[in-house]
Amino acid sequence: MQMAAASNSDSAETVAKPQVIYRCKKCRRIVASEETIVLHERGKGEECFKWRKRSNIEKEPPECSSIFVESMKWMQSVQEGFVEDKLQCIGCKTRLGSFNWAGMQCNCGAWVTPAFQLHKSRLDECRI
């Protein structure tokens, strides 16, 4: 019985971290949550891009300007069988990002395959 009491106190001490959800900035519809984010290792910045996209200035890789998520039901063009297309909010039809089953390159230089990319500038990050 003492063991059960100890395990109960351990679980009571565990603090749930705040959950993050992402909403369309225009209509506030929930489009993603922390559980649907696909993490990727940061690339090496500009040296990962084609030589024409590089500048001559050496700088630290930028912060990722997008999040990559799993495929979700609200993504109509994915459900219709397209290989690549824009991702639009199902509520207000604002362009939130794009997807490509073959993958896309993040602005940090990393490749994500398959890629369902949502631009952070079009989303509100909310903590619950």
C-alpha positions as CSV (number, residue, x, y, z in Angstrom):
1,M,0.0,0.0,0.0
2,Q,2.8,2.4,0.7
3,M,4.1,1.9,-2.9
4,A,0.8,3.0,-4.3
5,A,0.7,6.1,-2.2
6,A,4.2,7.0,-3.4
7,S,3.3,6.6,-7.0
8,N,0.2,8.8,-6.5
9,S,2.3,11.6,-5.0
10,D,4.8,11.3,-7.9
11,S,2.0,11.8,-10.5
12,A,0.5,14.7,-8.5
13,E,3.9,16.5,-8.6
14,T,4.2,16.2,-12.4
15,V,3.1,19.5,-13.8
16,A,1.5,19.4,-17.2
17,K,3.3,21.8,-19.6
18,P,1.1,24.3,-21.4
19,Q,-0.3,23.0,-24.6
20,V,0.2,25.2,-27.7
21,I,-2.4,25.6,-30.4
22,Y,-2.1,27.5,-33.7
23,R,-5.0,29.6,-35.1
24,C,-5.6,31.3,-38.4
25,K,-4.7,34.9,-37.8
26,K,-7.7,36.1,-39.8
27,C,-10.6,34.0,-38.6
28,R,-9.1,32.5,-35.4
29,R,-10.0,28.9,-36.5
30,I,-7.7,26.3,-34.9
31,V,-5.5,24.8,-37.6
32,A,-2.8,22.9,-35.7
33,S,-1.7,21.9,-32.2
34,E,1.5,21.0,-30.5
35,E,0.8,17.2,-31.0
36,T,0.6,17.6,-34.8
37,I,3.9,19.4,-35.3
38,V,6.7,17.5,-37.1
39,L,10.0,18.5,-35.6
40,H,13.1,18.8,-37.8
41,E,16.8,19.3,-37.2
42,R,17.9,22.8,-38.1
43,G,20.0,22.9,-41.3
44,K,23.2,24.8,-41.7
45,G,21.5,27.9,-43.1
46,E,22.4,29.3,-46.5
47,E,25.1,26.7,-47.2
48,C,22.3,24.2,-47.6
49,F,20.7,26.2,-50.5
50,K,21.5,26.3,-54.2
51,W,24.4,28.6,-54.9
52,R,22.2,31.2,-56.6
53,K,20.1,31.6,-53.4
54,R,23.2,32.3,-51.2
55,S,24.5,35.7,-50.3
56,N,28.2,36.3,-49.7
57,I,27.6,37.2,-46.1
58,E,28.3,34.5,-43.5
59,K,25.5,34.6,-40.9
60,E,23.9,32.3,-38.3
61,P,21.0,30.2,-39.6
62,P,17.7,32.1,-39.2
63,E,14.9,31.1,-36.9
64,C,12.4,28.9,-38.8
65,S,9.7,31.0,-40.2
66,S,7.3,28.1,-40.6
67,I,6.1,25.0,-38.8
68,F,5.7,21.6,-40.4
69,V,2.7,19.6,-39.4
70,E,1.1,16.2,-40.1
71,S,-1.6,15.9,-42.7
72,M,-5.0,16.9,-41.3
73,K,-8.6,16.6,-42.4
74,W,-9.1,20.3,-42.9
75,M,-6.4,20.3,-45.7
76,Q,-8.9,20.0,-48.6
77,S,-6.3,19.8,-51.5
78,V,-4.5,16.9,-49.6
79,Q,-7.8,15.1,-49.2
80,E,-8.5,15.6,-52.9
81,G,-5.3,13.7,-53.8
82,F,-3.0,16.6,-55.0
83,V,0.7,16.0,-54.8
84,E,1.5,19.6,-54.0
85,D,-0.7,22.7,-53.5
86,K,-1.4,25.7,-51.3
87,L,-2.9,25.1,-47.9
88,Q,-5.9,27.4,-47.2
89,C,-7.8,28.0,-44.0
90,I,-11.1,26.1,-44.3
91,G,-12.9,29.0,-42.6
92,C,-11.8,32.1,-44.5
93,K,-9.8,30.6,-47.4
94,T,-6.6,32.6,-46.4
95,R,-3.4,31.0,-47.6
96,L,-1.7,29.5,-44.6
97,G,1.1,27.6,-46.3
98,S,1.7,24.8,-48.8
99,F,2.4,21.1,-49.0
100,N,4.4,18.8,-51.1
101,W,4.5,15.0,-50.6
102,A,8.1,14.9,-52.1
103,G,9.3,17.4,-49.4
104,M,10.3,21.0,-49.1
105,Q,13.2,23.0,-47.7
106,C,12.7,25.1,-44.5
107,N,14.3,28.5,-44.5
108,C,16.9,27.1,-41.9
109,G,18.1,24.7,-44.7
110,A,16.6,21.5,-43.5
111,W,14.6,19.2,-45.8
112,V,11.3,17.9,-44.5
113,T,9.6,15.0,-46.3
114,P,6.6,14.9,-46.7
115,A,6.1,18.6,-46.0
116,F,2.9,20.3,-44.8
117,Q,4.2,23.8,-44.1
118,L,2.3,26.5,-42.3
119,H,3.8,30.1,-42.2
120,K,4.1,31.4,-38.6
121,S,3.3,34.9,-39.9
122,R,-0.2,33.7,-40.8
123,L,-0.8,32.0,-37.5
124,D,-1.4,33.0,-33.9
125,E,0.3,30.8,-31.3
126,C,-1.9,30.3,-28.3
127,R,-1.1,28.6,-25.0
128,I,-3.9,26.8,-23.2
